[in-house]
């Protein structure tokens, strides 16, 4: 199978290609395209690939502009940081819609689905539509119940500035600087939060969008964040998360 990748972040495209190679070593990458303009030009002058892996936000706009210019007959697996385009994606010949960071198992399921049907799935495919619709309607955590001494209290998620994992404890810090110990581990906590408002920048820290005061460039292509309320330790966006972090900020 020959495939095409649409992705404007080199780090992200390299990681995606690596995952595809793990899933299907026999698949052959044709090329990586980073823009609408280059995509239209390539598709106008080359045979259609067997399958396309397509990011939604490209360097010069939204990928759906390509469909206004070119009739794409190849099935598409969307790979994106933007969950709000899911329904629109299924109006074109989409196989699946994977939200970054791409999970190996989810990618494998999507490729299995492509190989099973070997055709683009239509919007009338109720199973796929329901899966996407349920994800879009997902109810995110509104508050956490916490124990303070002998009392139980709750903290609203909108009042959480950031969440830190340290010394085996997961601690939520409010915008007033108050600390609350949470019962869940960091990964579980992150899965409960609205991804439009919260982002896990590394293995030890989840931040709220409203907590970001300044963003500084940092060595090795990373970012250093200045948060409110202030925190003593350095808050660094890990190299693996930089591309997704930029997409999250640019929604």
C-alpha positions in Angstrom: 0.0 0.0 0.0 1.3 3.5 -0.9 0.3 6.3 1.4 0.5 10.1 1.6 0.9 12.2 4.7 -0.4 15.8 5.1 1.4 17.3 8.2 3.1 20.7 8.6 5.1 19.8 11.8 8.2 17.7 10.9 8.5 16.2 14.4 4.8 15.1 14.3 5.1 13.7 10.8 8.2 11.7 11.7 6.4 10.2 14.7 3.3 9.3 12.6 5.5 7.6 10.0 7.3 5.7 12.7 4.0 4.5 14.1 2.7 3.5 10.6 6.0 1.6 10.0 5.4 -0.3 13.2 1.8 -1.1 12.3 2.5 -1.9 8.6 6.1 -2.3 7.7 5.1 -3.1 4.1 3.4 0.3 3.6 5.3 2.6 1.3 5.4 6.4 2.1 5.2 8.5 -1.1 5.8 11.9 0.4 4.9 14.3 3.1 3.0 17.5 2.2 2.7 20.4 4.6 0.3 22.9 2.9 -2.9 23.2 0.9 -1.1 24.6 -2.1 1.5 21.8 -2.3 -1.3 19.2 -1.7 -3.4 20.5 -4.6 -0.3 20.6 -6.9 0.8 17.1 -6.0 -2.7 15.6 -6.3 -3.2 17.3 -9.7 0.0 15.8 -11.1 0.3 12.3 -9.5 -1.8 9.1 -9.3 -4.0 8.9 -6.2 -2.4 7.0 -3.3 -4.0 4.0 -1.7 -4.6 5.9 1.6 -4.0 9.4 3.0 -3.1 10.4 6.5 -4.2 14.0 6.8 -3.8 16.7 9.5 -6.6 19.3 9.5 -4.6 22.4 10.3 -1.9 22.8 7.6 0.6 25.6 7.2 -1.6 27.7 5.0 -5.1 26.9 6.2 -7.6 24.1 6.8 -7.3 20.9 4.8 -10.9 20.9 3.7 -10.0 23.7 1.2 -8.3 20.9 -0.8 -11.6 19.1 -1.3 -13.0 22.2 -2.9 -10.3 22.0 -5.6 -9.6 18.3 -6.0 -11.8 15.2 -6.0 -10.0 12.9 -3.6 -10.9 9.3 -4.2 -8.5 7.8 -1.7 -9.7 6.9 1.8 -8.5 9.2 4.5 -7.5 8.8 8.2 -7.5 12.2 9.8 -4.7 12.8 12.4 -5.3 16.1 14.2 -5.3 18.0 17.4 -8.7 19.5 16.6 -11.7 17.5 17.7 -14.2 20.1 16.5 -13.9 19.1 12.9 -14.9 15.4 13.3 -18.4 15.7 11.8 -17.1 17.7 8.9 -14.4 15.1 8.3 -17.0 12.4 7.9 -18.7 14.3 5.1 -15.7 13.4 3.0 -14.3 9.9 2.4 -12.9 9.4 5.9 -12.0 6.1 7.5 -11.3 7.4 11.0 -10.6 10.5 13.0 -7.6 10.3 15.4 -6.9 13.0 17.9 -3.3 13.8 18.7 -1.2 12.6 20.3 -1.8 9.6 18.1 -2.1 6.3 20.0 -0.5 3.2 18.4 -3.5 1.0 19.1 -6.0 3.5 17.7 -3.9 3.9 14.6 -3.8 0.1 14.2 -7.6 -0.1 14.5 -8.0 2.6 11.9 -5.7 0.8 9.4 -7.4 -2.5 10.1 -10.7 -0.9 9.3 -9.3 0.5 6.0 -7.9 -2.9 5.0 -11.2 -4.6 5.9 -13.3 -2.4 3.7 -10.7 -1.0 1.4 -13.1 1.8 0.5 -13.9 5.2 2.1 -16.7 5.0 4.6 -19.6 7.2 4.0 -21.2 9.5 6.6 -24.1 7.1 6.7 -22.0 4.6 8.5 -23.8 4.8 11.8 -21.2 3.0 13.9 -18.4 5.4 13.0 -20.7 8.4 13.2 -21.9 7.4 16.7 -18.4 6.9 17.9 -17.4 10.4 16.8 -20.6 12.0 18.1 -20.2 10.5 21.5 -16.7 11.7 21.7 -17.8 15.2 20.8 -20.5 15.1 23.5 -18.2 13.8 26.1 -18.9 15.3 29.5 -15.7 16.6 31.1 -15.0 16.9 34.8 -16.6 20.0 36.4 -15.2 19.6 39.9 -13.1 17.4 42.1 -14.0 16.2 45.5 -11.0 16.6 47.9 -10.3 15.9 51.5 -8.9 18.7 53.7 -8.2 17.4 57.2 -11.4 15.9 58.4 -13.5 17.8 55.9 -14.6 17.1 52.3 -14.6 20.0 49.9 -14.7 20.4 46.2 -12.7 22.5 43.7 -14.2 23.6 40.4 -12.0 22.7 37.4 -12.3 26.2 36.1 -10.5 27.4 39.2 -7.6 25.0 38.7 -4.5 26.8 37.4 -2.3 23.7 37.1 -1.8 20.2 38.4 1.6 18.9 39.5 2.8 15.3 40.1 5.5 15.2 42.7 6.6 12.8 45.4 3.8 10.4 44.3 1.1 13.0 44.9 -1.1 14.7 42.3 -1.8 18.2 43.5 -4.1 20.8 42.0 -3.2 24.4 42.5 -5.9 27.0 42.3 -5.6 30.5 40.9 -5.6 31.7 44.6 -2.5 29.5 45.2 -4.4 26.9 47.3 -3.3 23.2 47.0 -5.6 20.2 46.8 -4.5 16.6 46.7 -6.4 14.6 44.1 -7.1 10.9 44.2 -6.5 10.0 40.6 -3.1 9.6 39.0 -2.0 12.3 36.5 -2.9 10.4 33.4 -6.4 9.6 34.7 -6.9 13.2 35.8 -5.9 14.5 32.4 -8.4 12.2 30.7 -11.2 13.8 32.8 -10.4 17.4 31.8 -11.6 19.4 28.9 -8.8 19.3 26.3 -9.7 22.8 25.1 -8.9 24.2 28.5 -6.1 21.9 29.8 -3.0 20.5 28.4 -0.4 18.0 29.7 2.9 19.6 28.9 5.1 16.9 30.3 5.0 13.7 32.5 4.6 15.8 35.7 2.4 18.8 34.8 -1.0 19.7 33.4 -1.7 23.4 32.9 -4.8 25.5 32.3 -4.9 27.8 29.4 -5.8 30.7 31.7 -2.7 30.0 33.8 -0.2 30.9 31.1 1.4 34.3 31.7 4.4 34.1 29.4 6.0 31.6 27.0 9.7 31.7 26.5 11.8 29.7 24.0 14.1 27.2 25.6 17.0 25.1 24.5 16.5 21.9 22.5 13.4 23.4 20.8 11.3 23.5 24.0 9.3 26.1 25.7 9.6 27.5 29.3 6.3 28.7 30.8 5.7 31.5 33.3 2.5 30.6 35.1 0.1 32.3 37.5 0.1 31.8 40.4 3.9 31.7 40.3 5.7 28.4 41.0 9.2 27.9 42.2 10.3 25.1 39.8 10.8 25.5 36.1 7.8 24.6 34.0 9.1 23.2 30.7 7.1 21.9 27.7 8.7 18.6 26.8 10.2 18.2 23.3 7.7 15.5 22.5 4.8 17.8 23.3 5.9 21.0 21.7 4.1 20.5 18.4 0.8 19.5 20.0 1.2 22.4 22.5 1.5 24.9 19.6 -1.6 23.3 18.0 -3.5 23.5 21.3 -2.7 27.2 21.6 -3.6 27.9 18.0 -7.1 26.5 18.1 
